[in-house]
Amino acid sequence: MQGETPPTAEPTAATPAVEQAWNLAEPVVEESSVAAAEGAKEALSSQSETVGSVIDTVDTVALSFGDFRISLFDVLVVAAVIVGILFLAWFASRMSRRLVRRMTRLDEAQQLLVEKVITIIVWAAAFFLGIDLLGIDLTALAVFSGAFGLAIGFGLQKTFGNLIAGIILLMDRSIKPGDVIAVADLAGNESFGQIRKIGIRAVSVTTRDQREYLIPNENLMINQVENWSYSSKNVRMQVPVGVSYEADMKLAEELMLEAAKSCDRVLSAPPPTVWMSEYGDSSVNFVIHCWITDPEDGVGNVRSAVLKKLWWLFKDNGIEIPFPQRDLHIRGSDQLERLAELMVQGRKPAGSAKE
């Protein structure tokens, strides 16, 4: 019986399949947190070996989170870019403001509007320039953009509303710096003040007692505003005066007109007028109407000057300024008469009482 020959083994492949897979895979590159830092590092290292060694030493101080790595050099580059962008935007805004102020064809409100629009454009351009220099990929924030945008929308809703309201106020020129408007404090007491500044969020109004009110722009958009100098700075003010019923009414009116005309701030055209308002309890009441053209300098001081002058004119001409008077009438009764008798008897001397 012949022996069977053993089967010959087939040759194996020279390169294992696992090794081929590793060769096909791309090497993992550790991502840098700031693209601008890598560019700055290469540019500075190419200039000097000493600078390159210092940068390498600073770059070794780093924190790594998986493939994300941030070094001390990255932090310094980011800080330098942010400071440079902020300075550039501030400088550009200031220069543009100076150029706008030189445009004499625009009034103060139009200049302020142009300044705000240019400032918004400059800071928006600075933001996107900083994003580009830092190499930040905004698509990486796509997952959080919805929630982040919603939070910003709710948090800055009033801020953007006041910003747009301020721009609209300047565009329609209903309120502009220098106007005199009526304002009310928290207690409801109404006063008037002059607009000093229209800011991004609020309007600054300064009253005569140097109190400064910051009124949100939206409030001036949706609420009723009393603007004393919207179309004209001429303001008519009233000075109430009361005279006695026994006085010469014609002479009293002439003296009122004379007192109003004697005030330097009262306009001669239109001239002051005197109206009889009512028959009061103790006096005949008049109202002196006079016009002024500088309400920002105060109204109460004009009223005080007119009344002081009128006081001496009335004194010199015998016009009485009455004060409230009341006549008391007592009806007779038995009890009242008895009380009067007792009071009379009590006042008699003791000798007459004995008799």
C-alpha positions as CSV (number, residue, x, y, z in Angstrom):
1,M,0.0,0.0,0.0
2,Q,1.4,3.2,-1.1
3,G,1.7,6.1,1.3
4,E,-0.4,9.2,0.7
5,T,1.5,12.4,0.1
6,P,0.5,15.2,2.5
7,P,-1.1,18.3,0.9
8,T,1.1,21.3,0.4
9,A,0.2,24.6,2.2
10,E,-0.6,27.7,0.1
11,P,1.7,30.8,0.6
12,T,0.2,33.6,2.8
13,A,-0.1,37.2,1.8
14,A,3.0,39.3,2.3
15,T,1.3,42.3,4.0
16,P,-1.4,41.7,6.6
17,A,-4.8,43.4,6.0
18,V,-4.6,45.2,9.4
19,E,-1.3,46.8,8.4
20,Q,-2.8,47.9,5.1
21,A,-5.7,49.6,6.9
22,W,-3.4,51.6,9.2
23,N,-1.4,52.7,6.1
24,L,-4.6,54.0,4.5
25,A,-5.7,55.9,7.5
26,E,-4.8,59.7,7.7
27,P,-2.6,60.7,10.7
28,V,-4.5,62.5,13.4
29,V,-3.4,66.2,13.6
30,E,-3.9,68.0,16.9
31,E,-6.2,70.9,16.2
32,S,-5.2,74.4,17.3
33,S,-7.8,76.5,19.1
34,V,-6.8,79.7,17.2
35,A,-5.9,79.8,13.6
36,A,-4.4,83.3,13.9
37,A,-2.0,82.0,16.6
38,E,-0.5,79.5,14.2
39,G,0.0,82.1,11.5
40,A,1.6,84.5,13.9
41,K,3.8,81.8,15.3
42,E,5.1,80.9,11.8
43,A,5.6,84.5,10.8
44,L,7.5,85.4,14.0
45,S,9.6,82.2,14.0
46,S,10.8,82.9,10.5
47,Q,12.1,86.3,11.4
48,S,14.5,85.2,14.2
49,E,15.5,81.9,15.9
50,T,15.6,83.6,19.3
51,V,12.0,84.8,18.9
52,G,11.0,81.4,17.6
53,S,12.5,79.6,20.7
54,V,10.7,82.0,23.0
55,I,7.4,81.4,21.2
56,D,8.0,77.6,21.4
57,T,8.6,77.9,25.1
58,V,5.4,80.0,25.7
59,D,3.5,77.6,23.4
60,T,4.5,74.6,25.6
61,V,2.3,76.0,28.4
62,A,-1.0,74.6,27.2
63,L,-4.2,72.8,28.2
64,S,-5.5,70.0,26.1
65,F,-9.1,68.6,26.0
66,G,-9.0,65.7,23.6
67,D,-8.1,67.1,20.2
68,F,-8.6,70.7,21.4
69,R,-5.5,72.4,22.6
70,I,-5.1,76.0,23.9
71,S,-1.8,77.4,24.9
72,L,-0.6,80.6,26.6
73,F,0.6,81.9,23.2
74,D,-3.0,81.4,21.9
75,V,-4.4,83.4,24.8
76,L,-1.9,86.2,24.2
77,V,-2.7,86.3,20.5
78,V,-6.4,86.4,21.1
79,A,-6.0,89.3,23.7
80,A,-3.8,91.2,21.3
81,V,-6.4,90.8,18.4
82,I,-9.3,91.9,20.6
83,V,-7.5,94.9,22.0
84,G,-6.4,95.9,18.5
85,I,-9.9,95.5,17.0
86,L,-11.5,97.5,19.9
87,F,-8.9,100.3,19.5
88,L,-9.4,100.4,15.7
89,A,-13.2,100.5,16.0
90,W,-13.0,103.3,18.6
91,F,-10.6,105.3,16.5
92,A,-12.7,104.9,13.4
93,S,-15.9,105.9,15.3
94,R,-14.2,109.0,16.7
95,M,-12.8,110.1,13.3
96,S,-16.1,109.6,11.6
97,R,-17.8,111.6,14.3
98,R,-15.4,114.5,13.7
99,L,-16.0,114.3,9.9
100,V,-19.8,114.4,10.4
101,R,-19.6,117.4,12.8
102,R,-17.9,119.3,10.0
103,M,-20.9,118.8,7.7
104,T,-22.6,122.2,8.2
105,R,-25.4,121.3,5.8
106,L,-26.8,118.9,8.4
107,D,-28.5,120.1,11.5
108,E,-27.8,118.6,15.0
109,A,-30.4,115.9,14.8
110,Q,-29.3,114.7,11.3
111,Q,-25.6,114.7,12.4
112,L,-26.5,112.6,15.4
113,L,-28.4,110.1,13.2
114,V,-25.5,109.8,10.8
115,E,-23.1,109.3,13.7
116,K,-25.2,106.5,15.1
117,V,-25.5,104.7,11.8
118,I,-21.8,104.9,11.1
119,T,-21.0,103.7,14.6
120,I,-23.2,100.6,14.2
121,I,-21.6,99.9,10.8
122,V,-18.0,100.3,12.2
123,W,-18.6,98.1,15.2
124,A,-20.3,95.4,13.1
125,A,-17.4,95.4,10.7
126,A,-15.0,95.2,13.6
127,F,-16.8,92.2,15.0
128,F,-16.6,90.2,11.7
129,L,-13.0,91.3,11.2
130,G,-12.1,90.0,14.6
131,I,-13.9,86.7,13.8
132,D,-11.9,86.4,10.5
133,L,-8.6,87.2,12.1
134,L,-9.1,84.7,14.9
135,G,-10.1,82.1,12.5
136,I,-13.3,81.1,14.4
137,D,-15.5,78.8,12.4
138,L,-19.1,80.0,13.0
139,T,-20.5,76.8,11.6
140,A,-19.2,75.0,14.6
141,L,-21.8,76.9,16.6
142,A,-24.6,75.7,14.5
143,V,-25.9,73.3,17.1
144,F,-26.1,76.1,19.7
145,S,-27.1,78.9,17.4
146,G,-30.9,78.4,17.8
147,A,-30.9,78.4,21.6
148,F,-28.3,81.1,21.7
149,G,-30.2,83.3,19.3
150,L,-33.5,82.8,21.3
151,A,-31.8,83.7,24.5
152,I,-30.3,86.8,23.0
153,G,-33.6,87.7,21.4
154,F,-35.4,87.7,24.8
155,G,-32.5,89.2,26.8
156,L,-31.8,92.1,24.4
157,Q,-35.3,92.7,23.1
158,K,-35.7,96.0,25.0
159,T,-32.2,97.1,24.1
160,F,-32.7,96.6,20.3
161,G,-36.2,98.1,20.7
162,N,-34.8,101.2,22.3
163,L,-32.0,101.4,19.7
164,I,-34.5,101.3,16.7
165,A,-36.8,103.8,18.6
166,G,-33.9,106.2,19.0
167,I,-33.1,106.0,15.3
168,I,-36.7,106.6,14.3
169,L,-37.0,109.6,16.7
170,L,-33.9,111.1,15.0
171,M,-35.2,110.3,11.5
172,D,-38.7,111.9,11.9
173,R,-37.1,114.7,14.0
174,S,-40.0,114.7,16.5
175,I,-37.5,114.9,19.3
176,K,-34.0,116.3,19.0
177,P,-31.2,117.6,21.3
178,G,-32.1,121.0,22.7
179,D,-35.9,120.5,22.7
180,V,-37.8,121.3,25.8
181,I,-40.3,118.6,26.8
182,A,-42.6,118.0,29.7
183,V,-41.6,115.1,31.9
184,A,-43.2,113.5,35.0
185,D,-41.4,111.9,38.0
186,L,-42.4,108.7,39.8
187,A,-44.8,110.7,42.0
188,G,-46.6,112.1,39.0
189,N,-45.4,115.6,39.4
190,E,-44.9,117.1,36.0
191,S,-42.0,119.3,35.2
192,F,-40.2,120.4,32.0
193,G,-36.6,119.7,30.9
194,Q,-34.3,120.1,28.0
195,I,-33.0,117.1,26.0
196,R,-29.3,116.9,26.4
197,K,-28.5,113.7,24.6
198,I,-30.3,110.9,22.7
199,G,-28.4,107.7,23.5
200,I,-28.6,104.1,22.3
201,R,-31.0,103.1,25.2
202,A,-32.4,106.3,26.6
203,V,-32.9,110.1,26.2
204,S,-31.2,112.3,28.8
205,V,-33.5,115.2,30.0
206,T,-32.2,117.8,32.4
207,T,-34.7,119.8,34.4
208,R,-34.3,123.3,35.9
209,D,-33.3,121.9,39.3
210,Q,-30.5,119.9,37.5
211,R,-32.2,116.6,37.9
212,E,-31.4,114.4,35.0
213,Y,-34.1,111.9,33.8
214,L,-33.1,108.9,31.6
215,I,-36.3,108.1,29.6
216,P,-36.2,105.0,27.5
217,N,-36.5,105.7,23.8
218,E,-39.5,103.4,23.5
219,N,-41.5,105.4,26.0
220,L,-41.1,108.5,23.9
221,M,-42.2,106.5,20.9
222,I,-45.4,105.0,22.2
223,N,-46.5,107.6,24.8
224,Q,-47.8,111.2,24.4
225,V,-45.0,113.7,24.6
226,E,-45.4,117.5,25.2
227,N,-42.7,119.1,23.1
228,W,-42.5,122.9,23.7
229,S,-40.1,123.5,20.9
230,Y,-41.1,121.0,18.2
231,S,-42.0,123.5,15.4
232,S,-41.3,126.7,17.3
233,K,-39.6,127.7,20.6
234,N,-42.3,130.4,21.3
235,V,-44.2,129.4,24.4
236,R,-47.2,131.2,25.9
237,M,-47.4,131.2,29.7
238,Q,-50.2,132.2,32.0
239,V,-50.0,134.4,35.1
240,P,-53.2,134.3,37.3
241,V,-54.1,137.5,39.2
242,G,-57.1,138.4,41.4
243,V,-58.3,141.9,42.2
244,S,-61.0,143.3,44.5
245,Y,-64.6,143.8,43.4
246,E,-64.3,147.4,44.3
247,A,-61.2,148.0,42.1
248,D,-61.2,149.9,38.8
249,M,-61.1,147.0,36.3
250,K,-59.9,149.0,33.3
251,L,-57.0,150.4,35.3
252,A,-56.2,147.0,36.7
253,E,-55.9,145.5,33.2
254,E,-53.7,148.3,32.1
255,L,-51.4,147.8,35.0
256,M,-51.3,144.0,34.3
257,L,-50.2,144.7,30.7
258,E,-47.6,147.2,31.9
259,A,-46.1,144.6,34.4
260,A,-45.9,141.9,31.6
261,K,-44.2,144.3,29.1
262,S,-41.7,145.4,31.7
263,C,-40.2,141.9,31.9
264,D,-37.2,141.5,29.6
265,R,-37.9,138.0,28.5
266,V,-41.5,138.6,27.5
267,L,-41.9,139.1,23.7
268,S,-43.4,142.3,22.3
269,A,-44.8,140.4,19.3
270,P,-47.1,138.7,19.9
271,P,-48.0,141.2,22.7
272,P,-49.2,140.3,26.2
273,T,-53.0,140.0,26.7
274,V,-55.2,140.0,29.7
275,W,-58.3,137.8,30.0
276,M,-61.0,137.9,32.8
277,S,-61.3,134.2,33.8
278,E,-64.1,134.2,36.4
279,Y,-65.9,135.9,39.3
280,G,-64.4,134.3,42.4
281,D,-65.6,134.1,45.9
282,S,-63.5,137.0,47.1
283,S,-62.0,138.5,43.9
284,V,-62.4,139.0,40.2
285,N,-59.8,136.6,38.6
286,F,-57.7,137.5,35.6
287,V,-55.1,135.7,33.5
288,I,-52.1,137.4,32.0
289,H,-51.0,135.7,28.7
290,C,-47.5,136.5,27.6
291,W,-45.0,134.8,25.2
292,I,-41.4,133.8,25.7
293,T,-38.9,132.3,23.3
294,D,-36.5,130.7,25.7
295,P,-38.4,128.1,27.8
296,E,-35.1,126.3,28.5
297,D,-34.2,129.2,30.8
298,G,-37.3,128.6,33.0
299,V,-40.9,129.7,33.2
300,G,-41.4,130.3,37.0
301,N,-38.8,133.1,37.1
302,V,-40.8,135.0,34.4
303,R,-44.0,134.6,36.3
304,S,-42.3,135.8,39.5
305,A,-40.9,138.9,37.8
306,V,-44.4,139.8,36.4
307,L,-46.1,139.4,39.8
308,K,-43.4,141.4,41.6
309,K,-43.8,144.3,39.2
310,L,-47.6,144.1,39.4
311,W,-47.5,144.2,43.2
312,W,-45.8,147.6,43.3
313,L,-48.0,148.9,40.5
314,F,-51.2,147.9,42.4
315,K,-49.8,149.5,45.6
316,D,-49.1,152.8,43.8
317,N,-52.5,153.0,42.2
318,G,-54.7,151.8,45.1
319,I,-55.7,148.5,43.5
320,E,-56.6,146.1,46.3
321,I,-55.5,142.4,46.2
322,P,-58.2,140.7,48.2
323,F,-57.8,137.8,50.6
324,P,-60.5,135.2,51.4
325,Q,-63.2,136.7,53.7
326,R,-66.3,135.0,55.2
327,D,-69.4,136.6,56.8
328,L,-70.8,134.6,59.8
329,H,-74.6,134.9,60.4
330,I,-76.0,133.4,63.7
331,R,-79.7,132.7,64.0
332,G,-81.5,133.6,67.3
333,S,-82.9,130.8,69.6
334,D,-84.2,130.6,73.2
335,Q,-81.1,128.7,74.4
336,L,-78.8,131.3,72.8
337,E,-80.7,134.2,74.4
338,R,-80.6,132.5,77.8
339,L,-76.8,132.0,77.4
340,A,-76.4,135.6,76.5
341,E,-78.4,136.7,79.6
342,L,-76.2,134.5,81.9
343,M,-73.1,136.0,80.3
344,V,-74.4,139.5,80.9
345,Q,-75.3,138.8,84.6
346,G,-71.9,137.3,85.2
347,R,-70.2,140.5,84.1
348,K,-72.2,142.7,86.6
349,P,-70.2,143.9,89.7
350,A,-70.8,142.3,93.1
351,G,-72.4,145.5,94.7
352,S,-75.1,145.7,92.0
353,A,-75.9,142.0,92.6
354,K,-76.5,142.5,96.3
355,E,-78.9,145.4,95.6
